[in-house]
């Protein structure tokens, strides 16, 4: 039986996710794809067995996502130029 391939758009429509989510799954190795004539194609059987990760679980997987959540406000560094205090600049004309 011949292997049936799907385009990234077809795979995204079948799974109810965006094309960028399919590309991200390919980049992470969760889906394997082949490049044919400059286009990424995926095997239909593999797309059917693939389960996308919900957004709430994906947020913790981002690089540094967990570290930022643990840091809290004390981990933030000040941005921009420091503010002048009331004693600075007084007496200068």
C-alpha positions in Angstrom: 0.0 0.0 0.0 1.5 3.4 -0.9 2.3 5.9 1.8 0.1 8.9 1.8 1.7 12.3 2.6 0.1 15.5 4.0 1.3 19.1 3.6 2.0 21.1 6.8 -1.3 23.0 6.1 -3.3 19.8 5.8 -1.7 18.4 9.0 -2.5 21.6 10.9 -6.1 21.5 9.7 -6.5 17.8 10.6 -5.1 18.4 14.1 -6.8 21.8 14.7 -3.6 23.7 15.3 -1.7 26.4 13.5 1.0 25.7 10.8 3.6 27.2 13.1 2.7 24.6 15.8 3.3 21.8 13.2 6.6 23.4 12.3 7.6 23.6 16.0 6.7 20.0 16.5 8.9 19.1 13.5 11.8 21.2 14.9 11.4 19.6 18.4 11.4 16.1 16.9 7.8 15.3 17.9 6.9 14.9 14.3 9.1 13.6 11.5 8.9 15.2 8.1 10.6 15.0 4.8 11.4 17.8 2.3 10.1 17.0 -1.2 10.6 19.6 -3.9 11.2 22.3 -1.3 8.0 21.5 0.8 7.7 19.8 4.1 5.5 16.7 4.0 4.4 14.4 6.8 3.2 10.8 6.7 -0.5 10.6 7.2 -0.3 7.8 9.8 2.2 9.8 11.9 0.0 12.9 11.9 -3.0 10.8 12.9 -1.1 9.4 16.0 0.4 12.8 16.9 -1.2 14.5 20.0 -0.5 18.3 20.2 0.5 19.7 23.6 -2.1 22.1 25.1 -1.0 25.7 25.5 -1.1 25.6 29.3 1.5 22.8 29.4 3.6 24.3 26.6 4.2 27.6 28.5 6.4 25.8 31.1 8.5 24.2 28.4 9.8 27.4 26.9 13.4 28.2 27.5 13.7 30.0 30.8 9.9 29.8 31.4 10.3 28.1 34.7 13.2 30.3 35.8 11.2 33.4 35.2 8.3 32.1 37.3 10.6 31.2 40.2 12.5 34.6 40.2 9.6 36.8 41.1 10.1 40.6 41.2 13.5 40.5 43.0 15.0 38.8 39.9 14.2 41.7 37.6 17.0 44.1 36.8 16.3 47.8 36.5 15.9 49.1 32.9 17.1 52.5 31.6 18.8 55.3 33.3 18.6 55.5 37.1 16.3 58.1 38.5 17.8 61.2 40.2 17.1 61.4 43.9 16.0 64.7 45.5 19.5 65.4 46.8 21.2 64.9 43.5 21.6 67.9 41.3 20.7 70.4 44.0 22.9 73.4 44.3 24.1 73.1 40.8 23.3 75.9 38.5 
